[in-house]
Amino acid sequence: MGRANGILGDGAKRPLLRGRDAAERACEAPEKGRGWSGAFSAPMSRRALLASAAALAGLAGAAVLAGCSGSGVRGSSWGDCSTRLDGSALSFEGGRASYRPWGKVARTGLDVSEHQGIIDWDAVASDGVDFAFVRLGNRGNTEGNLFLDNYVSYNLEGARAAGLEVHAYFFSQATTADEAAEEAAFAVDTAADNGLAGCYLAYDLEPVSGRTLGMSSDAMAEAADAFCEYVESCGYRPMLYGNRGDLVLFGEEACARWPVWLAQYTEGNPESPCDFAVWQYASDGVVAGVPAAVDLNIWVP
């Protein structure tokens, strides 16, 4: 997902231009300030910022480009990063992370899109995978059209049939809160059309190219709230996906309000400006039944 799986252009796919009318038909607009208080207490985040992003993102100075201003010690100001996991309970073997804190065991997962090709989901389930995030669609980063992921129905049906816990995400290139709400309506419609209910719908906004390059922190936070409030009002669980730099830009309030999915690619204890519920630790994972490299995740207990 994210930078690895996101479409950063308007490819030759069929556009689905669902606007505010579709959004208003699907769900009522939530009250401003409403947050989700579900069963998972920790938030989530996304993948580490690629070195090339520093050249693209001339918006917020070196501290934001690096992702955090701290040096690994928990600080008192927003943007300071620290390790958030118990390092003594974290280990890696064969490219897979294992996290067993306080007698609990983190679940293993992956996230996929059409870029992984045709997946044998039974083989995935037999390879120690517990959950999956499936891309529902994306917004192009030039003209801004909305597109359905070509394999969304195949992946959702296959992952469920194999017994995996299934969630979903949308790759955003929204530049305003209204566009983010439009994306949320698209995501909710697609999830409902495929029989997906009550799951997490993650918001994956990556301002590294095209129409979102240079988005302000305020604009990113407003877009995140608009997407998350909408999907929550429709009975889904919102999530906020981002690497360290994205999370700093989303801001402290948004990262405290919504569960966070951290993307940081490392075989070490990840650093983040906030707590997270899911950690995407690799983009080059190898999983049986998946014919291409795939993102690997753990769900923090």
Rosetta silent file (secondary structure, phi, psi, omega in degrees, C-alpha in Angstrom):
SEQUENCE: MGRANGILGDGAKRPLLRGRDAAERACEAPEKGRGWSGAFSAPMSRRALLASAAALAGLAGAAVLAGCSGSGVRGSSWGDCSTRLDGSALSFEGGRASYRPWGKVARTGLDVSEHQGIIDWDAVASDGVDFAFVRLGNRGNTEGNLFLDNYVSYNLEGARAAGLEVHAYFFSQATTADEAAEEAAFAVDTAADNGLAGCYLAYDLEPVSGRTLGMSSDAMAEAADAFCEYVESCGYRPMLYGNRGDLVLFGEEACARWPVWLAQYTEGNPESPCDFAVWQYASDGVVAGVPAAVDLNIWVP
SCORE:     score description
SCORE:     0.000 S_00000001
   1 L     0.000 -168.843  174.744    0.000    0.000    0.000 S_00000001
   2 H    56.415 -139.047 -176.567    1.084    3.576    0.353 S_00000001
   3 H   -62.485  -33.449 -178.959    4.062    4.575   -1.731 S_00000001
   4 H   -69.527  -40.869 -172.689    4.680    0.980   -2.797 S_00000001
   5 H  -111.116   -7.007 -176.550    1.141    0.296   -3.988 S_00000001
   6 L   -74.320  144.130  175.429   -0.401    3.721   -4.509 S_00000001
   7 L   -85.978  117.582 -178.371   -1.203    4.887   -8.015 S_00000001
   8 L  -100.403   31.327  176.787    0.539    8.254   -8.471 S_00000001
   9 L  -163.907  172.832  179.171   -1.152    9.070  -11.773 S_00000001
  10 L   -95.604   85.426 -175.830   -4.413    8.760  -13.646 S_00000001
  11 L   -71.510  179.389 -176.304   -3.853    5.438  -15.384 S_00000001
  12 L   -82.559   63.413  176.801   -5.959    3.880  -18.077 S_00000001
  13 L  -115.717  169.107  178.177   -8.631    2.601  -15.709 S_00000001
  14 L   -79.747  120.703 -179.868  -12.328    3.185  -15.586 S_00000001
  15 E   -78.091  141.941  174.646  -12.981    6.274  -13.434 S_00000001
  16 L  -116.179  102.307 -171.960  -15.767    6.187  -10.872 S_00000001
  17 L   -96.166   78.531  179.428  -16.744    9.787  -10.273 S_00000001
  18 L   -94.323  120.288 -174.546  -18.852    9.603   -7.157 S_00000001
  19 L  -104.450 -157.307 -175.770  -19.439   13.055   -5.751 S_00000001
  20 H   -63.754  -30.726  178.613  -21.137   14.674   -2.802 S_00000001
  21 H   -59.550  -46.281  178.573  -24.581   13.428   -3.897 S_00000001
  22 H   -63.856  -38.350 -179.993  -23.425    9.828   -3.482 S_00000001
  23 H   -62.776  -43.874 -177.453  -21.786   10.730   -0.196 S_00000001
  24 H   -69.942  -29.149  177.631  -24.943   12.273    1.192 S_00000001
  25 H   -70.639  -30.928 -172.434  -27.031    9.267    0.139 S_00000001
  26 H   -74.801  -45.618 -172.473  -24.740    6.846    1.920 S_00000001
  27 L  -152.947  159.057  172.720  -24.559    8.314    5.425 S_00000001
  28 L   -76.010  148.925  175.595  -25.367   11.327    7.491 S_00000001
  29 L   -68.885  133.867 -179.636  -22.544   13.773    8.067 S_00000001
  30 L   -74.884  160.214  175.381  -21.100   13.231   11.555 S_00000001
  31 L   -70.191  143.588  178.720  -20.966   15.931   14.159 S_00000001
  32 L   -62.618  134.705  177.094  -17.695   17.840   14.272 S_00000001
  33 L    93.370   -3.407  178.658  -15.421   16.549   16.999 S_00000001
  34 L   -74.810  136.458  176.922  -16.847   13.053   17.161 S_00000001
  35 L  -123.694  162.538  178.912  -14.264   10.356   17.626 S_00000001
  36 L   -90.371  135.188  178.199  -14.394    6.590   17.543 S_00000001
  37 L  -122.057   69.975 -176.490  -14.076    4.765   20.848 S_00000001
  38 L   -90.311 -167.654 -171.573  -13.711    1.189   19.709 S_00000001
  39 L   -74.091  -23.856 -177.160  -12.107   -1.882   21.203 S_00000001
  40 L   -89.690  122.401 -174.283   -8.539   -1.133   20.045 S_00000001
  41 L   -87.899  -22.945 -178.949   -6.867    1.347   22.380 S_00000001
  42 L   -93.923  152.225  175.655   -3.661    1.994   20.436 S_00000001
  43 L   -85.421 -170.263 -176.646   -3.463    3.982   17.179 S_00000001
  44 L  -133.536  172.403  178.705   -1.796    3.045   13.842 S_00000001
  45 E  -156.851 -161.609 -169.406    0.775    4.275   11.233 S_00000001
  46 L  -138.150 -150.320 -170.750    2.696    3.666    7.850 S_00000001
  47 L   -97.385  158.307 -175.656    5.997    3.264    5.978 S_00000001
  48 L   -65.249  143.947 -178.455    9.305    5.093    6.282 S_00000001
  49 L   -69.603  127.966 -179.922    9.848    8.146    4.091 S_00000001
  50 L   -68.913  153.118 -177.174   12.014    7.310    1.101 S_00000001
  51 L   -58.862  -34.220 -178.522   15.207    9.263    0.672 S_00000001
  52 L   -68.584  -19.637 -178.680   13.911   10.819   -2.544 S_00000001
  53 H   -66.276  -27.331  179.708   10.960   12.357   -0.730 S_00000001
  54 H   -61.240  -34.814  179.220   13.278   14.863    0.907 S_00000001
  55 H   -73.121  -28.074 -176.865   13.912   16.388   -2.520 S_00000001
  56 H   -84.292  -33.960 -168.348   10.175   16.550   -3.280 S_00000001
  57 L   -96.993   84.974  178.869    8.807   17.861   -0.013 S_00000001
  58 L   -94.985   48.368 -170.485    9.898   21.451    0.361 S_00000001
  59 L  -113.765  -28.779 -168.745    7.137   22.305    2.763 S_00000001
  60 L  -139.897   18.055  174.987    8.071   22.045    6.377 S_00000001
  61 H    87.193  170.732 -172.482   11.804   22.064    6.986 S_00000001
  62 H   -65.423  -33.269 -177.360   14.319   19.387    7.757 S_00000001
  63 H   -64.421  -42.780  179.233   12.675   18.140   10.943 S_00000001
  64 H   -70.609  -39.055  179.527    9.433   17.224    9.174 S_00000001
  65 H   -60.186  -38.887  178.750   11.253   15.767    6.183 S_00000001
  66 H   -73.489  -20.204  178.131   13.173   13.461    8.497 S_00000001
  67 L   107.155  -38.888 -178.313    9.909   12.552   10.150 S_00000001
  68 L  -146.797  151.732  178.791   10.790   13.456   13.708 S_00000001
  69 L   -94.855  -13.088 -177.396   12.816   16.107   15.452 S_00000001
  70 L   -84.024  179.290 -177.573   13.876   13.920   18.364 S_00000001
  71 L  -119.057   28.047  177.950   16.764   11.503   18.690 S_00000001
  72 E   100.559   -3.331  178.144   14.936    8.428   19.928 S_00000001
  73 L  -106.805  131.772 -176.937   14.166    9.718   23.419 S_00000001
  74 L   -58.075  123.421 -178.541   10.547   10.455   24.242 S_00000001
  75 L  -107.185 -179.575 -176.607   10.174   14.212   24.220 S_00000001
  76 L  -101.440  -10.519 -177.456    7.564   16.665   25.410 S_00000001
  77 L  -109.101  149.971 -179.656    6.910   18.464   22.107 S_00000001
  78 L   -63.463  136.927 -177.764    4.998   17.215   19.081 S_00000001
  79 L   104.505  -18.650  172.712    7.338   15.856   16.442 S_00000001
  80 L   -72.598  136.496 -177.740    9.759   14.297   18.901 S_00000001
  81 L  -109.615  151.629  174.462   10.070   10.580   18.199 S_00000001
  82 E  -148.004  162.170  172.883   10.696    7.683   20.512 S_00000001
  83 E   -71.509  142.016 -172.700   10.618    3.921   20.374 S_00000001
  84 L  -117.871   -7.643 -179.583    7.137    2.684   21.260 S_00000001
  85 L  -108.254  162.434  173.520    7.564   -1.087   21.532 S_00000001
  86 L   -78.914  103.500 -174.938    9.265   -3.274   24.128 S_00000001
  87 H   -59.358  -28.571 -179.334   12.516   -3.970   22.331 S_00000001
  88 H   -71.283  -16.902 -179.009   13.210   -7.068   24.417 S_00000001
  89 H  -101.586    2.433 -175.815   10.000   -8.651   23.034 S_00000001
  90 E  -107.416  130.898  178.111   10.734   -7.829   19.371 S_00000001
  91 E  -146.724  164.338  179.614   12.668  -10.148   17.071 S_00000001
  92 E  -132.729  139.576  175.898   13.059  -10.908   13.359 S_00000001
  93 E  -149.026  125.868  179.951   13.567  -14.185   11.554 S_00000001
  94 L    60.135   32.171  179.900   13.468  -14.780    7.815 S_00000001
  95 L    81.266    0.919  178.992   12.225  -11.246    7.192 S_00000001
  96 E  -106.449  137.825  177.033    9.234  -11.660    9.534 S_00000001
  97 E   -87.144  142.748  172.706    8.752   -9.667   12.713 S_00000001
  98 E  -127.294  129.818 -179.638    7.705  -11.343   15.952 S_00000001
  99 E  -133.280  116.600 -175.163    6.479   -9.292   18.882 S_00000001
 100 L  -131.029   74.730  179.969    5.546  -11.002   22.152 S_00000001
 101 H   -88.549  139.272  171.037    5.139   -8.467   24.950 S_00000001
 102 H    53.209   37.293  178.104    3.757   -9.358   28.371 S_00000001
 103 H    77.945    6.118  178.373    2.778  -12.854   27.322 S_00000001
 104 L  -103.613  163.796 -177.821    0.790  -11.622   24.318 S_00000001
 105 L  -128.140  125.236  176.665    1.495  -12.293   20.636 S_00000001
 106 L   -71.130  138.118  177.302    1.231   -9.751   17.823 S_00000001
 107 E   -80.302  151.325 -179.225   -0.731  -10.942   14.803 S_00000001
 108 E  -101.306  138.386 -179.850    0.891  -10.996   11.365 S_00000001
 109 E  -147.034  173.765  175.161   -0.686   -9.324    8.361 S_00000001
 110 E  -138.883  164.770  171.125   -0.163   -7.941    4.877 S_00000001
 111 E  -128.856  141.006 -169.723   -1.706   -5.239    2.724 S_00000001
 112 E  -137.907  159.795  171.921   -2.375   -5.727   -0.962 S_00000001
 113 L  -145.864 -171.149  177.964   -3.644   -4.113   -4.124 S_00000001
 114 H   -59.663  -20.075 -177.773   -3.846   -5.011   -7.797 S_00000001
 115 H   -68.925  -17.836  175.410   -0.060   -4.571   -7.909 S_00000001
 116 H   -83.370   -7.978  178.970    0.405   -7.928   -6.196 S_00000001
 117 L    78.468 -157.902 -178.193   -1.382   -9.717   -9.050 S_00000001
 118 L   -82.617  117.550 -173.404   -3.542  -12.806   -8.591 S_00000001
 119 L  -100.936  138.033  171.476   -3.145  -14.048   -5.022 S_00000001
 120 L   -90.952   96.911 -171.725   -3.698  -17.580   -3.750 S_00000001
 121 H   -70.386  -29.801  175.741   -5.370  -16.647   -0.482 S_00000001
 122 H   -63.953  -39.572  177.056   -5.452  -20.192    0.902 S_00000001
 123 H   -65.991  -37.712  177.243   -1.665  -20.308    0.537 S_00000001
 124 H   -59.983  -48.256 -179.224   -1.422  -16.925    2.275 S_00000001
 125 H   -62.551  -31.659 -179.668   -3.444  -18.185    5.234 S_00000001
 126 H   -78.593   -8.694 -178.313   -1.237  -21.291    5.444 S_00000001
 127 L  -102.075   26.555  173.349    1.874  -19.110    5.647 S_00000001
 128 L    82.228   16.987  179.910    1.129  -17.675    9.072 S_00000001
 129 L   -94.945  130.881 -175.670   -0.850  -14.608    7.974 S_00000001
 130 L  -102.142  -32.093 -175.593   -3.736  -13.602   10.234 S_00000001
 131 E  -143.764  161.521  179.995   -5.138  -10.419    8.677 S_00000001
 132 E  -141.176  142.491  167.057   -5.175   -8.435    5.447 S_00000001
 133 E  -108.180  125.429 -176.597   -5.793   -4.869    4.388 S_00000001
 134 E  -111.372  131.397  178.019   -7.145   -4.700    0.832 S_00000001
 135 E   -71.566  129.816  177.841   -7.009   -1.551   -1.260 S_00000001
 136 E   -84.994  -37.678 -177.920  -10.463   -0.401   -2.325 S_00000001
 137 E   175.868 -167.850 -177.526   -9.318    2.223   -4.788 S_00000001
 138 E  -157.212  162.420  169.951   -7.386    5.425   -5.255 S_00000001
 139 E  -104.883  133.314  176.260   -7.538    8.994   -6.479 S_00000001
 140 L   -66.966  151.062 -173.719   -5.192    9.906   -9.333 S_00000001
 141 L   -97.931   10.587  174.720   -2.633   12.562   -8.498 S_00000001
 142 L  -112.317  -69.470  179.738   -2.975   14.624  -11.683 S_00000001
 143 L   -85.377  -17.314  175.236   -6.623   15.041  -12.701 S_00000001
 144 L    81.728   20.126  176.617   -7.915   13.708   -9.389 S_00000001
 145 L   -72.880  158.326  177.315  -10.334   11.088  -10.690 S_00000001
 146 E   -98.844  138.769 -177.485  -11.398    8.186   -8.468 S_00000001
 147 E  -131.144  141.783  172.741  -10.564    4.624   -9.492 S_00000001
 148 E   -83.169  136.923  172.622  -11.615    1.213   -8.248 S_00000001
 149 L   -64.055  131.720 -173.927   -8.799   -1.239   -7.585 S_00000001
 150 L   -63.008  -24.878 -177.061   -9.070   -3.831  -10.345 S_00000001
 151 L  -110.555   16.313 -173.169   -8.731   -6.774   -7.927 S_00000001
 152 H   -60.652  -47.342 -178.390  -10.710   -5.438   -4.980 S_00000001
 153 H   -66.110  -42.983  178.102  -13.597   -7.922   -5.206 S_00000001
 154 H   -59.319  -45.757 -176.826  -11.274  -10.854   -5.887 S_00000001
 155 H   -70.423  -41.766  179.399   -9.030   -9.969   -2.939 S_00000001
 156 H   -63.992  -46.260 -179.464  -11.834   -9.283   -0.460 S_00000001
 157 H   -64.821  -43.860 -178.260  -13.675  -12.485   -1.342 S_00000001
 158 H   -66.921  -41.734  179.916  -10.520  -14.599   -1.352 S_00000001
 159 H   -65.508  -41.148  177.553   -9.164  -13.273    1.933 S_00000001
 160 H   -65.295  -44.281 -178.118  -12.493  -13.819    3.693 S_00000001
 161 H   -63.934  -28.484  179.191  -12.906  -17.310    2.256 S_00000001
 162 L   -82.150   -3.427  176.369   -9.417  -18.218    3.503 S_00000001
 163 L    90.208   12.308  179.110  -10.417  -17.237    7.036 S_00000001
 164 L   -80.433  152.822  168.153   -8.373  -14.047    7.365 S_00000001
 165 E   -76.260  126.255 -169.714   -9.516  -11.002    9.294 S_00000001
 166 E  -117.087  130.261  173.152  -10.152   -8.481    6.524 S_00000001
 167 E  -129.881 -178.013 -175.110   -9.896   -4.687    6.562 S_00000001
 168 E  -146.802  166.492  176.316   -9.438   -2.147    3.776 S_00000001
 169 E  -146.488  161.133  176.001   -7.771    1.116    2.831 S_00000001
 170 E  -125.604  131.013  178.351   -8.089    3.904    0.296 S_00000001
 171 E   -86.274  109.661 -172.471   -5.101    5.607   -1.344 S_00000001
 172 E   -94.819  145.671  163.665   -5.920    9.306   -1.166 S_00000001
 173 L  -133.397   35.845  178.394   -4.724   12.272   -3.145 S_00000001
 174 L   -69.879  140.175  176.836   -7.346   14.599   -1.683 S_00000001
 175 L  -109.061   -7.542  179.902   -6.331   18.229   -1.346 S_00000001
 176 L  -138.853  165.368  176.213   -9.421   19.373    0.593 S_00000001
 177 H   -63.728  -36.983  178.868  -11.778   18.057    3.236 S_00000001
 178 H   -62.972  -41.982  177.814  -14.562   17.860    0.635 S_00000001
 179 H   -65.696  -37.424  177.905  -12.438   15.633   -1.594 S_00000001
 180 H   -65.381  -38.117  176.329  -11.557   13.434    1.378 S_00000001
 181 H   -65.944  -36.787  176.144  -15.249   13.051    2.214 S_00000001
 182 H   -62.559  -42.368  176.995  -15.885   12.112   -1.428 S_00000001
 183 H   -63.110  -38.758  178.727  -13.172    9.443   -1.121 S_00000001
 184 H   -63.349  -41.610  177.324  -14.763    8.188    2.088 S_00000001
 185 H   -62.016  -42.076  176.846  -18.121    7.816    0.326 S_00000001
 186 H   -60.216  -46.531 -178.913  -16.397    5.904   -2.463 S_00000001
 187 H   -63.898  -43.884 -179.997  -14.658    3.646    0.077 S_00000001
 188 H   -64.103  -45.208  178.648  -17.836    2.990    2.049 S_00000001
 189 H   -59.615  -43.860 -178.120  -19.835    2.208   -1.110 S_00000001
 190 H   -66.878  -42.768  178.008  -17.130   -0.171   -2.350 S_00000001
 191 H   -61.733  -46.600 -178.394  -16.825   -1.924    1.000 S_00000001
 192 H   -65.479  -39.829  179.243  -20.596   -2.303    1.314 S_00000001
 193 H   -61.986  -25.156 -178.844  -20.951   -3.512   -2.281 S_00000001
 194 L  -103.712   16.970  174.326  -18.471   -6.277   -1.443 S_00000001
 195 L    72.767   20.061 -179.160  -20.168   -7.336    1.799 S_00000001
 196 L   -95.939  122.923 -176.805  -17.559   -5.774    4.067 S_00000001
 197 L  -137.421  144.447  172.562  -19.041   -4.339    7.264 S_00000001
 198 L    68.851    9.792 -176.623  -17.726   -3.036   10.582 S_00000001
 199 L   -91.412  179.228  171.531  -14.072   -3.332    9.585 S_00000001
 200 E   -79.291  136.483  168.935  -11.299   -0.773    9.603 S_00000001
 201 E  -118.748  109.646 -174.166  -11.134    1.577    6.618 S_00000001
 202 E   -91.039  144.109  178.644   -7.731    3.232    6.611 S_00000001
 203 E  -101.071  116.822 -174.375   -6.947    6.637    5.152 S_00000001
 204 E  -117.685   87.898  178.234   -3.667    6.617    3.214 S_00000001
 205 E  -104.169  123.172 -177.330   -2.717   10.155    2.129 S_00000001
 206 L  -127.430   99.529 -173.132    0.850   10.529    0.863 S_00000001
 207 L   -84.744   64.082 -174.824    1.745   14.100   -0.169 S_00000001
 208 L  -114.029   -3.741 -175.418    4.894   13.277   -2.144 S_00000001
 209 L  -163.062  157.673  170.680    3.948   14.063   -5.745 S_00000001
 210 H    61.815 -136.317 -169.568    1.513   15.803   -8.036 S_00000001
 211 H   -67.369  -22.039 -178.844   -1.582   17.526   -6.718 S_00000001
 212 H   -97.954   -5.569 -178.975   -0.851   16.840   -3.011 S_00000001
 213 L   -61.379  125.950  178.455    2.808   17.907   -3.016 S_00000001
 214 L    87.455   12.123  176.876    3.290   20.699   -0.517 S_00000001
 215 L   -59.014  141.002  178.501    0.002   20.242    1.370 S_00000001
 216 L   -76.103  161.175  176.890   -0.021   22.107    4.659 S_00000001
 217 H   -60.154  -41.642  179.946   -0.334   20.355    7.990 S_00000001
 218 H   -62.370  -42.571 -179.566   -3.739   21.980    8.548 S_00000001
 219 H   -65.325  -39.106  178.435   -5.027   20.775    5.162 S_00000001
 220 H   -65.857  -42.218  179.654   -3.822   17.230    5.844 S_00000001
 221 H   -64.705  -41.335  179.621   -5.451   17.170    9.285 S_00000001
 222 H   -65.364  -39.465  178.381   -8.744   18.489    7.906 S_00000001
 223 H   -65.913  -42.622  179.552   -8.746   15.880    5.141 S_00000001
 224 H   -61.673  -45.325  179.657   -7.993   13.086    7.611 S_00000001
 225 H   -62.959  -41.462 -178.960  -10.804   14.165    9.920 S_00000001
 226 H   -62.221  -45.519  178.849  -13.271   14.431    7.033 S_00000001
 227 H   -63.889  -50.163 -173.997  -12.490   10.916    5.795 S_00000001
 228 H   -67.361  -40.045  178.338  -12.433    9.324    9.245 S_00000001
 229 H   -62.977  -39.996 -178.342  -15.577   11.062   10.498 S_00000001
 230 H   -65.992  -50.057 -177.485  -17.483    9.971    7.418 S_00000001
 231 H   -65.626  -33.093  177.029  -16.539    6.290    7.525 S_00000001
 232 H   -64.329  -39.295 -179.655  -17.211    6.242   11.264 S_00000001
 233 H   -66.164  -18.522 -179.543  -20.696    7.659   10.696 S_00000001
 234 L   -98.352    8.268  175.421  -21.355    4.733    8.349 S_00000001
 235 L    91.605    8.502  175.781  -20.455    2.086   10.918 S_00000001
 236 L  -100.290  166.470 -178.862  -16.846    1.457    9.874 S_00000001
 237 E  -102.129  116.838 -178.511  -13.727    1.938   11.988 S_00000001
 238 E   -76.180  151.899  175.021  -11.462    4.750   10.799 S_00000001
 239 E  -142.320  154.016  179.854   -7.685    4.475   10.747 S_00000001
 240 E  -120.382  116.542 -177.101   -4.902    6.893    9.868 S_00000001
 241 E  -101.998  137.271  176.379   -1.949    5.510    7.904 S_00000001
 242 E  -177.065  157.184  168.861    1.373    7.289    7.599 S_00000001
 243 L   -82.036 -176.786 -174.883    5.109    7.242    7.997 S_00000001
 244 H   -60.233  -42.977  179.819    6.750    9.363   10.663 S_00000001
 245 H   -64.125  -40.449  177.812    6.841   12.484    8.524 S_00000001
 246 H   -62.459  -43.131 -177.494    3.190   12.121    7.540 S_00000001
 247 H   -64.681  -38.597  175.884    2.120   11.653   11.146 S_00000001
 248 H   -59.885  -42.472 -179.551    3.972   14.806   12.196 S_00000001
 249 H   -70.542  -37.846  176.817    2.116   16.692    9.455 S_00000001
 250 H   -59.674  -32.493  174.253   -1.265   15.176   10.355 S_00000001
 251 L    98.361  159.567 -174.946   -0.698   16.662   13.794 S_00000001
 252 H   -63.048  -40.167 -176.816   -0.991   15.622   17.398 S_00000001
 253 H   -64.732  -46.492 -179.473   -4.776   15.967   17.612 S_00000001
 254 H   -64.968  -39.585 -177.444   -5.510   13.742   14.615 S_00000001
 255 H   -73.203  -21.665  174.952   -3.002   11.106   15.710 S_00000001
 256 H   -84.882  -28.238 -174.807   -4.520   11.019   19.186 S_00000001
 257 H   -80.619  -38.662 -174.297   -8.079   10.913   17.870 S_00000001
 258 L  -112.801  145.666  173.849   -7.772    8.132   15.280 S_00000001
 259 L   -57.564  141.771 -172.771   -6.045    4.739   15.465 S_00000001
 260 E  -114.163  140.522  176.830   -2.671    4.983   13.734 S_00000001
 261 E  -116.793  107.216 -176.066   -0.931    2.624   11.318 S_00000001
 262 E   -85.964  131.541  171.475    2.801    3.343   11.267 S_00000001
 263 E  -108.139  108.881  173.042    4.908    2.688    8.183 S_00000001
 264 L  -147.344  117.808 -174.231    8.569    2.407    9.056 S_00000001
 265 L   -90.360  104.921 -179.273   10.766   -0.138    7.314 S_00000001
 266 L  -161.667  149.474  168.522   13.310   -1.435    9.770 S_00000001
 267 L  -100.677   57.029  178.260   14.390   -4.595   11.548 S_00000001
 268 L  -153.753 -176.935 -179.421   14.632   -2.642   14.754 S_00000001
 269 L   -75.087  117.506 -175.226   12.390   -0.905   17.257 S_00000001
 270 L   -69.992  148.871  175.731   10.390    1.678   15.266 S_00000001
 271 E  -108.404  142.119 -176.538   10.305    5.324   16.292 S_00000001
 272 E  -152.669  152.998  174.967    7.163    7.386   16.035 S_00000001
 273 L   -76.530   -7.374 -177.197    5.758   10.688   17.327 S_00000001
 274 L  -151.133  167.664  175.220    2.716    8.797   18.661 S_00000001
 275 L   -69.729  160.220 -178.907    1.492    5.361   19.685 S_00000001
 276 L  -146.345  155.854 -179.911    0.258    3.026   16.971 S_00000001
 277 L  -100.248  -31.426  179.578   -1.840   -0.110   16.641 S_00000001
 278 E  -126.940  139.526  177.998   -0.399   -1.523   13.425 S_00000001
 279 E  -121.469  118.451  173.723    3.191   -1.392   12.237 S_00000001
 280 E   -91.576  107.837 -168.843    4.061   -1.841    8.573 S_00000001
 281 E  -105.691   -7.676 -179.299    7.691   -2.892    8.867 S_00000001
 282 E  -153.343  147.038  175.682    8.608   -4.083    5.355 S_00000001
 283 E  -112.271   -1.820 -176.047    7.666   -3.425    1.745 S_00000001
 284 E  -119.218   33.149 -177.354    9.615   -6.350    0.278 S_00000001
 285 E   -68.553  152.753  176.592    7.970   -9.222    2.101 S_00000001
 286 L  -116.237  120.245 -178.753    7.730  -12.725    0.702 S_00000001
 287 L  -132.878  134.826  177.937    4.486  -14.592    1.399 S_00000001
 288 L   -55.725  136.429  178.343    3.311  -17.893   -0.098 S_00000001
 289 L    88.927   -9.452  178.804    0.608  -17.347   -2.687 S_00000001
 290 L  -107.881  115.485 -172.066    1.594  -13.731   -3.415 S_00000001
 291 L   -78.809    1.549  179.497    3.431  -13.468   -6.744 S_00000001
 292 L  -138.428  165.337  174.972    5.066  -10.093   -5.974 S_00000001
 293 L   -55.935  146.571 -173.766    6.751   -8.367   -3.061 S_00000001
 294 E  -141.448  149.901  176.591    4.227   -7.372   -0.429 S_00000001
 295 E   -72.010  137.098  178.622    4.012   -5.096    2.603 S_00000001
 296 E  -113.005  145.182 -175.280    4.216   -6.888    5.956 S_00000001
 297 E  -139.869  157.622  164.170    2.581   -5.724    9.178 S_00000001
 298 E  -125.851  147.538  174.738    2.037   -6.669   12.791 S_00000001
 299 E   -98.797  115.974 -172.953   -0.961   -5.737   14.908 S_00000001
 300 L   -71.452  123.849 -179.361    0.379   -4.555   18.239 S_00000001
 301 L   -74.137    0.000    0.000   -1.329   -6.318   21.172 S_00000001
